[in-house]
Amino acid sequence: MQLKMSSSRQICSRNGCRKVAYVESNGFIHPYCGRTCAFEVLNNPPPTPRCKNPVCSRQRYIDPSGIQYDYCGKNCARQHLNPKALNCSRPNCQKRVYTDPQDKKKFYSYCSSACYWSECSTLTATQLSLLNKNDLDYIWAHQRFISMLPNAKIKGIFRLQMPKKLVDAHQKLKKRMANQNRLSLNANLHQHVRSVAGCVELFLEAMILLAQDIVIKCGLQTTLQFLMGIVIIQTRLFLWWMSCRLNILAMF
């Protein structure tokens, strides 16, 4: 739709129609020759092209005014227009990582939260990843930890993704705690302690397996540094995991 004085004949915008577009007395030019062509286009819109991001199969976004964009949304646009962005950490995912719209140097290790949880659901063993200092998870964990221990010096942050059995244990604990008002005080306390003990046992089991892997890959000194960090902060980490997310961040 445009407002201009007609100095030349304009053809109807519907494909196949060669009639002149309708022009009002004040010079306003309609995109179509009349109502018939306008309703034909509105009722049978042409198929929307695919998102310009080669790894996306969604249709391009069209805003309420009818303007069509090259991408399905802002995330796809940022990922495709930022060739320096890393690829998503999940195997077989060809998308680029999510980048902070305010600072393109900051990013998540995955293209989306859905991709992250998709990987977590397939884990059969605890997965350890050393985070980049520009990773938004690193920045979040660093700020939280320093707020509790201002004088602490953090050399690195690991992301620990737990296997399904530990996730299931956490979910069972949440259900038991949700039913706590149905139990007597003593029974509830006994049930709570047993549940937490079970989760702690699985948590420590995962730490032992990780320590064994670190000895093999990084040597004894790094392993001792890692275990010392776990001993110091495992209580805080466990509470974070219980209350916030199933994504334990270990500092060393």
N, C-alpha and C positions, 0 to 999 in steps of 0.2 A: 504494500500500500504506500503510495507516495502522493504528495501534494505539489503540483506544479502546473503551470499554464501549458496548454496543449499547443505546440507549434508544429507538430508533425503527427501523423497517424501512427498509433501504437496497436500492435496485434494482440489479440487475446492470449493469455498465458497458458491456456489448456492445450496440451499436445494434440495436434491434429486439427485444431480450429484456426482458421485464417481470417476470422472476422475482426473488425476493428474494436478495440477495447472501449467500454462505455465511458464517456466523459460528461461530468455534470456541468451545469451552467457556470459554476464558479471556477472551473478549470481543473477540478479534482479528477484524476484518472484512475479508474478501477482496474484491477489486474485482469478482469474477464470482460467478455462482451455483454454478458447478462447473467440473470439468476440461474439459468439452465446450466451453463458451463461452471459457474461457481459451485452449485450444489453437486455437480458431477465430480468435481475435484475433491470437495469436502467429504463426500460419501465414499469415494474410492481413492484414498490417498496413495501415492506411489510408495513402494517399499523403501524403508529407511536404510541407507547404506550401513555397512558394518563399521564399527569403531576403527579408527586409523591405527590403533595400537595392534601390531601384527599378532600378538599373543592373546588378544581379547576377541571374543565372538559375539559380544553384545552389540545392539544397534546404537547408532549415534544419538546423542541427546538433542531433543528439539524443545525449545522453551515455549511457554504459552503463546507467545506472539508469533510463533512459526519459524523462528530463526534456528537453523540447523548448525550444530557444532561438529568439529572433526572427531570428537571423542565421546564416549558414553558418559564420562564424568571427569571431575578434577583429578582423581587419583590416577586414572589411566593417562591423562594428559601429562601429569608431572612425571610419571614413570617413563613415558616414551620420549618426552622432550629433554630428559636428563640422562644422556648417554653415559655419563660418568658414574651413575648409580650402580651399586652392586646387584647381582642377581639374588633372588629369594633363596633363603637357606634350605628350604625344603627340597629334597631330591625330586627331580622330574618336573619342577616348576620353572618355567622359562620367564616368568615375570620379574620385574626389577623390584627392589625393596621399596617400602614406603618411605618417602622423604618428608621432612618437616617443611610445610609451605612457607614458614617464616625464615628458615635457615636450611638451605639445601645440603649443608655439610652434615646435618644431623639426620639420622635414619633409624628404622627398625630393621632387624635382621630378616624380616619376612615381608611379603607384599601386602599381607592383610592378617587380621586376627584369625580369620577362618582358616587360612593356610597354616598358621601356627598350631591351632588346635587339631587340625587334620593330621599333622605330623605327630603330635603328642598321642593321639588315639592309636597309633600303630606301633608305638615303642614297646619293646619287650625287655629292654634293659635301660638303666639310667644313662642319660646322655649328658656329657659335659662339654660346654662351649665357652671359650674365652671371649669376652665381649670387647668390641672396639670402644675406645673412649668417646667416640661420637655417636655410639648407639644410644637411643633414647632410654632404653632399659638401664644401661650403665649410668646415665646421668641421673635417672630417677633413684636408683639404688644408692648411688654415691651421696646424693643430697639427704636421703633418709638416714643413712648410716652416720654421716658427719653431724647431723642434727642431734644424734644421741651421744656420740663420742667425738666432740669437736677436735680433739688433739690426735685422733687416729690418722695414720698414714696408710693409704690404700694403694697397693702396687698393681692390683688387677681385680677383676670381678668375673666370676664364672656364672654361667646360667646352667642350672641343674634341672633337666626335664625328667620327671619320674615315670617309671613304667605303670602300666594299667593297674596292677595289683595295689600300688600305693594310692593311686587316685581313688580306687574303689574303697580302700580303707578310710580315706578321708570322707567320702560320701556317706559311708555307714556311720561314721562318728557324728556327722551333721544330723542325720536322721535320729540317732539316739539322743542327742542333745535337744532336738526339737520336741521330743516326747518327755523331757525331764519333769514337766509339771504333773505327769501322771504317776510318777514314782515317789516313794517316800524319800526324805532327805538322805538317809543312810544308804538306801538302795541306789539312789541317783549318784551319790558320791562314789560308791563302789563301781557302778557301771561306767562312770566317767573316767575314773583312774584306769580301769582295764582297757578302755578304748584308746586313751592317750598312750598307754604303755605299748599297745599293739602298733600304733603309728610310729612311736619313737623307735621301736625295735626295727621296723622296716626302714626308717630313716637312717639309723646307724648302719644297718646292713648295706644300704646303698653307699654310705660314706666309705666303708671298708673296701667295697669293690672298686670305688673310684681311686682310693689310695693305692691299691694294687696296680691299677692301670697307669697311674702317675709314676710309680716306681719304675715301671718298664719303659715309659716314654720319656720321662723328664729327669729321672735320677732321684736319689734319696733325699738330697737337700731340699729340692722343690716339694717333695712329698711331706717332709717335716714342716715346712712353712705352711703348706695347705692344711695339715692336720691341726697345727697350732691355731690357725685362724678359725677352723671349725670348732675347736674346743672353746675358744673365747666367745664365739657368737652363735653357737648352735641353738641356744635357748631362744634368743631373739629371732633368729631365722625361722625356727619352728613355729613361733607365735605368728610371725608374719605370714607364713605359709597357711596356717590354720585360719587366719582372719582375712587375708587379702587374696591370695592366689596360689595355684599349685605350680609355682615357678620360683624355686628357691635360688637366691643369689648369694654366692659364697665369695667372701673377700679374702685376700691373702696379702 
